[in-house]
Amino acid sequence: MVTHPRFEYVLVGLLAAAITFLLTPLMRVLAVRIGAVANPRDRDVHAMAIPRLGGVAMFGGVALALLVASQLPSLQASFRSGPEMGWVVLAAAIICALGVLDDKYELDSLTKLAGQVLAAGIMVTRGGTQLAFVYVPFGDVGTISLGGDIGVPVTILLTLVTINALNFIDGLDGLAAGVTAISAGAMFVFSYHLSQQGYQSVPAAPTLLAALLVGACLGFLPHNFYPAKLFMGDSGSMLLGLLLSASTATATTQVDPQAFTTLTNTLPLVLPLLIPVAVLAVPFIDLLLAVVRRVSRGRSPFAPDKQHLHHRLLELGHSQRRAVVLLYIWSALLASFGVGLSYTNGRTAAVLPIVAGVIVVAVLLLVVTRLQGRQTTSDVTPLYPVRSSPDEPVS
């Protein structure tokens, strides 16, 4: 009996979600016992100590679901062509362990950066998850094969940017997990479309990694959406950034660059570079603004502050939930635009009506709160709600 890969993708995605969902309460107990707890700070929006280590649950969900995928009839091919999944899992384990140490001991930024480089280097050099080709639409350059000398450092750099972009936006309950689910979902649709067009095999590594990420994030969100019972911590945000980068970087490794002769045909080579920018535009913009803001004030770019995009939404009068949903909408808008181009062969006119509709909805949601405007103090202050425990209602 032959099983279509799409059913196996659904199966491993649901498995990753179920395992993550079941492991998360255990990680909450463990976090409390070892003291991996996020105590309120001036820049935080929570007013009570919340356990961390949610990333360990997500790593367990991804790793166990990946083990099952290696035994499925169709998805076995994902392990024979493409990156070495064993090295990818090892890199994920390293960065998750680094995050656990930071969740417990709050490591300095240079130590964290060194660990990120180590994990990304292993994933790229040993795991083989590197950008293979880039299309240059100017002049007669055409498709460039990067090779190891250029592809390795470029992919490591993109991985570090993605890791830290997700880390920067992990400031509201459910925000990083939801944005990653949207991003990974967009990559899944895009990568699966490549297989339907014959650019890569249907059971491909980037498609599988994206499906696992979507499942892990959806399994974690019920515990993490406002009011959160557990934070993913750096063990989660850095893990998600690493695996999302692995999915996007490997989207071009299985395609034949000789098959692309026009700008339209080269979309499969261009979009792996554009989609991370599109689906992660919100965290990337937040990261860029934070670095510029801090450096201009003579501070370290890694110095924390309370002026991220989600902080500004709260200052406008949005509740935590509404601020998170607004950022979901903007992330989905940009992601759908990037992926939509691959389905319309680059014809933006076919995608613009959908984009315009989502923009209208997002702007209305933003304006409605501004018009309601002068909310009562009890509506605005609970952006920092007081709860004696995560299980009790907001006071």
Buried (B, 14 or more C-beta within 10 A) or exposed (E): EEEEBBEBBEBBBBBBBBBBBEBBEEBBEBBBEBEBBBEEEEEBBBBBEBBBBBBBBBBBBBBBBBEBBBEBEBBEBBBEEBBBBEBBBBBBBBBBBBBBBBBBEEBEBEEBBEBBBBBBBBBBBBBBBBBBBBBEEEEEEEBBEBEEEBBBBBBBEBBBBBBBBBBBBBBBBBBBBBBBBBBBBBBBBBBBBBBEBEBBBBBBBBBBBBBBBBBBBBBBBEBBBBBBBBBBBBBBBBBBBBBBBBBBBBBBBBBEBEBBEEEEBBBBBBBBBBBBBBBBBBBBBBBEBBBEBBEEEEEEEBEBEBEBBBBBBBEBBBBBBBBBBBBBBBBBBBBBBBBBBBBEEBEEEEBEEEBEEBBEEBEEBBEEBEEEEEEEEEEBEBBBBEBEEBEEEEE
